[in-house]
Amino acid sequence: MAKIRVIFENGDPERVIEFDPAKAPFHHDGRPGSILDVLLGHNIHLEHACGGNCACTTCHVIVKQGGRQLSEATEQEEDMLDRAPGLTPTSRLGCQAVVEDPNAEITIVVPRYTINLASESAEE
Amino acid sequence: MAETSNRASSRPTRSAVVERVFDHNDDTRSLFLAPADGSKIRFIPGQFISIAIPLPDEVRTRPYTIASPAGRDGPFEICFNRVPGGRGAAWLFDRKQGDVIDFTGPYGTFTMESVPASETIFIAEATAIAPIRPMLHRTLASSGHPEMTLLYAAPSSDHLLYRAEFEAFAAGDRTFRFEPAVIPGPETYDRLLAEAQRRWVSADANRTRHFYICGVGKGVSALRDLLRGAGYERRAVHYEQW
């Protein structure tokens, strides 16, 4: 079984998921077996404004442990991450990073902020 | 919009009323949406909204690019086409004037935040013109904007959306070239790649151009790779792959 430990920068309680990557997809958004797919399939919310289609950076996570047990980032993912606030050398998009090792032990941090280029506040 | 633990975004949900429906052709439609609270949506050219699609078994969220120019009063426009098996587009095609749609956003990183200082090339196919159109409006409205070319491909002339508008732009502004091309679907990216190679890679050593590319599938990344491989700066080659 693989394991993902999820730490929320906003102070929400930490969560740990154990799952079998071979049973992916767990949900319908993001690449099957991706961090987003796994979290949503286990009732853990992760922002994904574009529906998990690698068109925004709202599912940005920071991988603290187990980065090599994830699929490699594509150039498209790297380009997208370039625009993510709080980018770190181990940042990934949750919708693109697929858990490949059946015994993976991964720890991620969900940042407090995600990108929102234009204010959502309405203009009167 | 249902508040569930699996919602796509915790951002504030807004509602918009379908003010007008416009069919570009038999499989491409625009909805003109007016925020229900009377406000105006603020966005950067290229951004999308996330629409909550209430399906019988759950609520799904799907992105739809804003196709209208930024900063205008009145309703904003989303443009989309039928997708085989696409439940989101099917639901949107069923919307009628007066219906209410819930959305969050705008979002997105394929944006034009400022007008480029050097020659700018836009490449799009069919409905993927949606994010490019507000970028063009923004650029053309700025004084002293650079030379621009829009290379726009579609499988039929009916699918060249906003054609009259782009032709009018080109007629009124010598620095803007509009180049529509009807290309059968499977050949689209081979032709676009060949054109990009000939005109912006092989023809000269100028590598100061900016590119904004939007389309469907791996042809978009092939264009990106061609241009970056030829020496254009990574951040000068903007793209969105649907």
HADDOCK unambig.tbl for C-alpha pairs under 7 A between the chains (distance, minus, plus):
assign (segid A and resid 40 and name CA) (segid B and resid 6 and name CA) 5.92 0.50 0.50
assign (segid A and resid 43 and name CA) (segid B and resid 5 and name CA) 6.11 0.50 0.50
assign (segid A and resid 43 and name CA) (segid B and resid 6 and name CA) 6.39 0.50 0.50
assign (segid A and resid 44 and name CA) (segid B and resid 5 and name CA) 6.78 0.50 0.50
assign (segid A and resid 45 and name CA) (segid B and resid 5 and name CA) 5.70 0.50 0.50
assign (segid A and resid 45 and name CA) (segid B and resid 6 and name CA) 5.59 0.50 0.50
assign (segid A and resid 47 and name CA) (segid B and resid 8 and name CA) 5.40 0.50 0.50
assign (segid A and resid 47 and name CA) (segid B and resid 9 and name CA) 4.94 0.50 0.50
assign (segid A and resid 48 and name CA) (segid B and resid 8 and name CA) 4.98 0.50 0.50
assign (segid A and resid 48 and name CA) (segid B and resid 9 and name CA) 6.14 0.50 0.50
assign (segid A and resid 49 and name CA) (segid B and resid 8 and name CA) 5.48 0.50 0.50
assign (segid A and resid 49 and name CA) (segid B and resid 9 and name CA) 5.59 0.50 0.50
assign (segid A and resid 49 and name CA) (segid B and resid 50 and name CA) 6.00 0.50 0.50
assign (segid A and resid 50 and name CA) (segid B and resid 50 and name CA) 6.33 0.50 0.50
assign (segid A and resid 50 and name CA) (segid B and resid 62 and name CA) 6.06 0.50 0.50
assign (segid A and resid 50 and name CA) (segid B and resid 63 and name CA) 5.04 0.50 0.50
assign (segid A and resid 51 and name CA) (segid B and resid 8 and name CA) 6.61 0.50 0.50
assign (segid A and resid 51 and name CA) (segid B and resid 61 and name CA) 5.54 0.50 0.50
assign (segid A and resid 51 and name CA) (segid B and resid 62 and name CA) 5.29 0.50 0.50
assign (segid A and resid 51 and name CA) (segid B and resid 63 and name CA) 6.70 0.50 0.50
assign (segid A and resid 55 and name CA) (segid B and resid 108 and name CA) 6.30 0.50 0.50
assign (segid A and resid 56 and name CA) (segid B and resid 107 and name CA) 6.84 0.50 0.50
assign (segid A and resid 56 and name CA) (segid B and resid 108 and name CA) 4.83 0.50 0.50
assign (segid A and resid 56 and name CA) (segid B and resid 109 and name CA) 5.94 0.50 0.50
assign (segid A and resid 83 and name CA) (segid B and resid 109 and name CA) 6.78 0.50 0.50
assign (segid A and resid 116 and name CA) (segid B and resid 107 and name CA) 5.94 0.50 0.50
assign (segid A and resid 117 and name CA) (segid B and resid 107 and name CA) 6.72 0.50 0.50
assign (segid A and resid 118 and name CA) (segid B and resid 42 and name CA) 6.78 0.50 0.50
assign (segid A and resid 118 and name CA) (segid B and resid 43 and name CA) 5.62 0.50 0.50
assign (segid A and resid 118 and name CA) (segid B and resid 44 and name CA) 6.55 0.50 0.50
assign (segid A and resid 118 and name CA) (segid B and resid 106 and name CA) 6.82 0.50 0.50
assign (segid A and resid 120 and name CA) (segid B and resid 105 and name CA) 6.27 0.50 0.50
assign (segid A and resid 120 and name CA) (segid B and resid 106 and name CA) 6.80 0.50 0.50
assign (segid A and resid 122 and name CA) (segid B and resid 39 and name CA) 5.53 0.50 0.50
assign (segid A and resid 122 and name CA) (segid B and resid 40 and name CA) 5.99 0.50 0.50
assign (segid A and resid 122 and name CA) (segid B and resid 41 and name CA) 6.09 0.50 0.50
assign (segid A and resid 123 and name CA) (segid B and resid 39 and name CA) 5.52 0.50 0.50
assign (segid A and resid 123 and name CA) (segid B and resid 40 and name CA) 5.22 0.50 0.50
assign (segid A and resid 123 and name CA) (segid B and resid 41 and name CA) 6.79 0.50 0.50
assign (segid A and resid 124 and name CA) (segid B and resid 39 and name CA) 5.04 0.50 0.50
assign (segid A and resid 124 and name CA) (segid B and resid 40 and name CA) 6.56 0.50 0.50
